Structures are given as structure tokens and as C-alpha cells.
């Protein structure tokens, strides 16, 4: 059933007079709800007036989501850290026999799914290394087992890098794109519900060759998500920044994502009466541009596919990786990058401040500067750690709600597809679509 968007009030007086007069045109374009250019993105990085950059991102965020901030009750499973790759930015991977190497059995996966379900989780987020010896039916059995013991759980699993790996081990590499489609169909039949956004890193050949040469390139990553969207799966996208990448390369990354999302949402935008430059799908404008729905959702006219739901900017942590000599990005750089992501990615419905990699305190601040989602309870996360953190990285619903309220927003629990959840203890259901 179609749900009409309830437009929040937004005041233009939230935007201060820029101290950098070069930003005046960008301020006008954001207030008008028109798309920012590459040059605009570069200026947003170059200016010392970060306050105006963040204020613009906050205005856009409030136009789209009002005072709501989303969180979910989820659980992460990293099924193995054994990986055929050895990316220089990654401290997660191990080779079989290395100290700390592990791989979950299907029985262990079953136990984790039961724990998640009993705790009231709505989502399992599953990713791991590119294990050289696990067969394809391990992955389908994993999904089937979860579905059997916890059928209400939404399974968000396998990065695009993992999907390409599964295509190879399932012997479907001859017709590359068709092989991707076939692998995804098998995973969907087994219970896959959506794709996470990991593995995107930064879409640039120079960065790719220097930091993760053996990993898939941007065209393959984008093709996996394109195939997933065509099959009706929603997905997220990420950008791992702050290592050897340059700011201009991050803007290129955003432009590439924006272009693919334009193509995906074009028919939906026409059906919703969203009028802008032909071919552009801009969701961040003033209320008058959206006679029906501002944000895509299942069941809308013109929406026959999945789409990118969320951009998740991820700061690089040196950890104990090959690149541990690099300092990683500063807090101010993280804040600026998230705000620019909100402004440049005008066709992405959501921006997530992933508290695991931003810290909960920083994620709370980011809610006032472009983010509308703080992620969830997590419980276990073994991919990367803020200095001093362990793999057991759990927060409570109370902590998330308090952080959101202290930032001046209203906490709303969501499922993976950003549908509101109503809850009594560990029992939950989707709220009515009609509000």
C-alpha cells in the first residue's frame, strides 16, 4: 500500500551566512533543491567553513526525515576470517593455520540465529572472508538453516566481493553477469533478503592498485548490486576513506554511485511526479517537488526493483594492517565527509553514522550533521575496531535511544527495509503502513 510522505517543516534560517563567500552558490542550490556538481563537492572539501557545510547537510537531513533517527536491533555474524585475499588495509584476514583463524560450522550459525531471534533481533548481518575451501552449498545451507530456526529474521548477507567469490566457486563464471544473477537467485531461494554495502572501498583505479589490487574493481561491485536490484533486493553502499585516497577520488566515488542510483530510480521518480533535470533523481529538495512520495519504498508505483537504501561512510582504522603507519582520518574529516555524502548523494534515502566505526559519541554528533540512522545493537563485529575495542561490540537499545534523544531527535526502530517496528520486549511486528 502506498504511504504518502509526511513532510517535516524546515526553516531556511538554520543556514548561517557563510564565512567563505565561495559557498554562496552552493547554499542557493541546496535551498532550491538542485543537484550539486563535482566542483561543488570539491569546494565543500576545500572550504574552512565546515560549519556551513554541516548546516546544509542538517537542513537536507531534516527535509527528508524530520526529527526521526532510525536504529535497529541486529546481530552480526562474521562466519570466517580466513581469506584468499591479503588487502593491505585489512587486519581482519587470516590464512588457515594462522593464530586467530576461525570458521563457523552450520551448527554454530544455527545457534547464533536462535540467540538473535530470542533477543528480539529483526536482522542478521552476515559477512566474512573469501574462504578458499568452503563449498557453495555451505552458504546456501547457512541461509536455509537460519530461515528454518528464525524465519522472522531478515538476512542481510555477503558483500559484492563475496558474491563474485561465490560465483567462481559455484562454477558460474563463463557468462559473468548472468552468473552473478544465477548465484543471487540461489541465495534468494535459500533466504537472502538484502545485500550489505561492504567492499566498495573507493572507486578509483589508482587507489585500487595501491591498496587492494587483488579485490574486485568498481565495475564488478556495481554489477553485483545492479543484478541484486533487478532481482528485487535492496542494498547498502559504503566508502572506506582516509588511507591513501584523495578527497577528489571520494567525490568520484559519490558521482558513480549517484549515477547508478539515478538509473535505478528513474521510472519510480516519473511515477511519483518528481520533476528535475531529465535523468536526475533528486530526493533532497523542498517539499513542493514531491507531490506524492519523496522516498522510495516497496509497493510504490514505478518501483519494480530494489535500490541503494543507505550510504555508510567508513573511516579507515590503521589497526595492525600493512597500512598501520598511516594516521587515518581525523574526527573533523569524518564529520565533513559524512556531511558531504548527504549533500552529494541526493538520491540516497539514508545516511548512516555506523557507531562501531565512528564511536557512539561521534555518531551522536553526526545525527546533527546529515545522518538519520545510527545502526543497531550489533553484539559482535570482527572486521575492524576502534582502538582498544574488542570483537564483542554491543550496545543496548536504551543507549541508542538515549544517544538519539540527547542529539535532539526522536528514536524510531526500523527493520532492514526502513519499515517502522512496534515492539513488546522481544516480540515485534511491523507498524501499520497507514499513518
Number of C-alpha atoms within 10 A of each C-alpha: 10 13 16 16 17 14 17 14 13 17 10 10 8 12 18 12 12 15 14 12 11 14 19 13 12 22 19 11 15 19 17 13 19 19 23 16 13 15 10 20 22 17 15 24 18 11 16 12 16 20 15 22 27 25 19 26 27 26 24 27 28 23 21 26 19 19 19 21 25 26 25 25 24 24 24 23 20 19 21 21 24 23 19 17 18 19 20 16 21 22 21 22 24 21 18 17 9 10 8 12 15 16 16 14 13 17 11 13 19 21 15 17 26 18 14 22 23 12 15 19 26 25 25 24 20 18 23 22 24 20 22 14 11 13 12 17 14 12 19 18 16 21 24 20 20 26 19 13 14 19 14 16 23 22 23 24 27 25 25 24 20 19 22 25 21 25 22 17 16 15 11 18 16 10 8 15 18 14 19 26 21 16 22 21 16 14 23 20 13 18 24 22 22 23 26 22 24 20 20 21 24 25 25 16 14 13 17 20 12 12 21 18 16 12 17 17 20 18 10 18 21 18 18 21 27 26 20 24 20 16 16 18 22 25 25 22 23 22 23 20 23 23 20 17 19 13 16 14 18 24 25 17 19 23 18 16 20 21 15 17 21 19 14 21 23 17 16 21 27 16 14 20 14 21 15 17 10 8 15 21 26 25 27 31 21 19 20 9 19 20 13 19 23 26 23 23 21 16 11 18 16 15 20 17 18 23 27 27 23 22 25 23 24 23 22 25 25 24 20 14 17 15 20 16 11 16 12 19 17 11 12 11 16 22 25 22 26 26 29 25 24 28 28 22 26 24 27 27 24 25 27 26 29 21 23 22 18 21 13 18 11 17 25 25 17 28 28 21 26 30 31 30 29 27 23 25 23 23 17 16 20 20 15 19 22 15 10 6 11 13 12 12 15 15 16 13 16 10 12 22 20 16 20 27 16 12 17 15 20 15 22 19 23 23 20 24 15 17 17 19 16 15 13 8 8 13 13 14 13 13 13 11 11 8 8
